[in-house]
Amino acid sequence: MCPNRFEPSVYIISDSVGETAEFVVKAATSQFVNQNMEVRKFPYIEDTDTLEEVIIGAREVGAMIVYTLVIPSLKEYIQKRTQEENVIAVDILSTIVNSMSQYIRESPSNKSGLVRQMDDEYFRKVEAIEFAVKYDDGRDPRGLLRADVVLIGVSRTSKTPLSMYLANKRFKVANVPLVPEVDPPDELFLVPRQKCIGLTIHPEQLNIIRTERLKALGLTSQANYASMERILSELDFAERVMKKVGCPVINVSNKAVEETANKIIEIIRRGEINAHGK
């Protein structure tokens, strides 16, 4: 029975966070402009004892229940007990999940928290992309010790494209250009060598790439940047730095970004396994 003075309220019950049901409830209550609806959330319900307490509480204050429970035993319990207690209860997920199951001819997993897991993966990807942008091209060496992967190499060895590709795989990547006139940051030599990857390239291919880059910028191809002498000097300097760091080196000549990135991931994961002694 509802109290004499009716104050509408909704109890949201979920075996996860309850954000899905909360969003639906807020969308529904927005249609009733003259009502001040109290909404209470009961997340992470995983046993019938807790569920029973919430159902009895809803009955005592005359609240309706909106729930997103995917565990079959909890769904059966709440359906049975809310009928017995004469509490209005709305199952947000079952109708669409059952219909989708029939449509694609596949049984649902009935696991709680999957939406939250998907959200966590999305936010980790966004965080990794922001990290790659912030610590691109050696802008802030402080990021090197926070990175999952540090890429080093001369200009035009695909450091930035690789950083973004790996960020989309949720790796936090920093990269450092190696230039003979500029000493590498001290932080580079503190990075565990299994997290650092050197990138090199055949001089002839780098010459072609840099020449095309200069043309795209409207500059003469005779600039020192694309000269073979300059390229050999840079590659020699980079090789010495990579040897000092002790990192694995990948030759990116004639390799697609995806191919190099997969090789980097393989090296990093192998290094993690070795670091844990497995």
N, C-alpha and C positions, 0 to 999 in steps of 0.2 A: 504494500500500500504506500502511496505517496503521502507526504506530510500535508497538513491542511494548507499551509502556506507553500505553494509550489514554487520552488526555485530550480529551474532546469539546470541539469549538470550532466556531463558526459564523462564516463570513465573509459580511458583508453588502455587496453591490455595488449601486451605484446611479449613474445618470447625473444625479441631483439630490442632495438632502441625505441621503436614505436613511432618513428618519424612518418612512415607511410600513412598510418591511420590518423595521425595528428594533422597532416596536410589535408586529408579528405574531410575530416571533421571541420577544420577551419573554412574550407571551401563551402561546406554545407551550411554552417552557421552564418556565413556572410549573407545568405539569402533571407535571413530573418532579422531585419534591421531593428525591430523593437524588443528583441530579446537579449538579455545579458547572460550568456551561457557560460557556466563555469566548466572548465576542462581540466581533468586531472589525469596524469599519465602514470601507468604502472608498467615500467619496462622490465625486461629480463625475467619474466615469469616462467619458471621451469619445473614447477611441481604443483600438484593438485591442492596441497594444504594452503599455499599462498594464494592460489586461484580462488579457493573457497572463501578466504577472508575478504578478498576484493568483491566477490559476488554478494556476500552478506552485507558488506558496507554499502554497495550500490542499492540493495533492496531497502536498507534502513533510511537512506536519504532520498529514495525515489529517482536515482540516476539511471540513465540508460547506458549500456555498454557497447563500445565499438572495439572490435579486436582483430588482430592480425596474428593468429596462431597457426603455425604450420605443422607442429608436432601432433600427429593424429590423436594420441591419448588425451592431450589437453583440449583439443577441439571437441572431442566427444564429451568430455567432462563439462565444459562450459555450456554446450548445447543442452545437455540434460539438466544441469543445475539451474540455469537461468529460466528454463521452462517451469521447473518445479517451484522456483521462487517468484515466478511471474515478473521477471525483469526483462525489459526489452534488450535484446542483444543482436548486433549486426556484425556479420562476418564479412570483412572487407575483401579478403583474398580468394575465398573458395570458389565463388562463381566464375571469376576470370581464369583462375588456375585450372579448374575442372574443364572449362570450355577450351582453353588452350591445349590441355592434355589430349582432349578428344581430337582437336584440330591437327596437331602434329603427331598424334599417335605415340606419345611418349609419356611415361609416368613421371610426376614431379619428384624432386629429391627429398622434399619434406624436411629440409635443413633450415634452421633459423639463422638470421644474420647475414644472408648472402648479399642483400642489397648494400649493407654496410661494408662488406668486403669489397664490393665493386667500387663503392665511393672511396674507400681508402686507397685502392689502386689508382683511381683517377687523381686524387690529391697528391699522391706520391709522384705521379708523372708530372703534374703541374709544378711541384716543388723542384723536381730534377731539371725541368726546362728552365725555370727561373735561375737555378744555380748555374746552369751552363751559360746562360746569357751574362750573368754577373761576373763569372770568372773566365770569360772568353779572352783569348789573346793576351794572357798574362796581366790582366788589368789589376788584380789584387792577389798577390802571392799568399795572403792569409788563407785563401780558399783551398790551397793545395793540400793541406793537412786534413781538411774536412771532406775531400773528394773521395768517391769510390774508385775513380780512374783519373789518372793524370796523363795527358798526351803531350809529347814534346817532339819538335821537329822544325825544319826550316819553313819559310813561307811557301804556301801552295802545296802542302802535303795533306790537305783535306782535314786539318785539325778541327775547324769549326763545323763542317758538315757532319763529321764523325761524332762530335760532341752532342749535336742536336739529335742525331739518330739514336745514340746511346741513351740520351735523356728520355726519349720516347719509350725506351725499354726500362725506365725508372732507375737508371744509373746517374749519380751525380758526378759530372765530369768537369774538370778544369783543364785548360791547355796553355802551354807556354811556348812562344816562338823562340827559336834559337838563332841568335844573331851574333856574329863575331865581335861586334863593337859593344855588346851589352852583356855583362856577366849574368849568368842565370841566378835567380833568387836563391838565397840560402835555404829557404823552405823546401826547395826541390830535392835537396840532398838529405832531407829528413823524412821524405815520403818512403814508405816500405816499397822495396823494389818490385814486389809482385803487384803493386797497384799502379806502377808507372809503365807506360808503353812508348817506345821511341818509334817515330815514323820517318822512313827514308824513301828515296826515289832515285831512279836512274837519272843522271845529269842531262842526257839528251831529251828525255821526256819533260823534265822540269824546265828546260830551255824553251821547249815548244809551248808549254802551259803559260810561262811568264811572258813570252812574246805575245801570245794571244791576249793575255790580261792587259798588257800595255796598249795594244791596239784598241781594246774595248774602252780604255780610258782616254783614247785620243793622243797617246804619247808615242814617241819614236821607239822602235824595237831595238835601237842601238843603245838604249839606256843601260847603265851598269847593272841594274836589277836583273836583266835577262842575259847578261854576258856569261859565257861559259867559264871564264876565269872567276867571276864572282860566285857563280853557282858551285864550282868545285871548292872554293874557299869556305863557303857556308856549310856544305856537306861534310867537309873535313872537320870543321869546328863542331858540328852537331854530333858526329861520330865520337869525338873525344869526350863530349859531355855525356853521351849515352853510356859509354864505357865506364865513366866515373860513377854514374848513377847505378850502373849494373842492371839495367832494365832490359827486358826482351825488346827486340827491334823487328818491325814489320816493314817490308818493302811494299809500298802502295802502288808501284808502277803497274799500269794497265789493270788495276783492280777497281771494281765498283765499291761505293761506300758500304753497301750492305755486306759485301764479301769481307772487307776489312773489319767492319764492326763485329761480325760473327766470330772472326778470328780473335779479336780483342776480348770478347765475352768469354770465349773458350780459355784464353790465357788467364784472365782474372779469376774465373771459377776454379781452374786448376791450382792457381796460387793460393786461393782460400782453403782448398782442401789440404794442400801441403802445409799451410800455416797451422792448421788444426791437427796435423799429424795423422790424417786419415788416409 
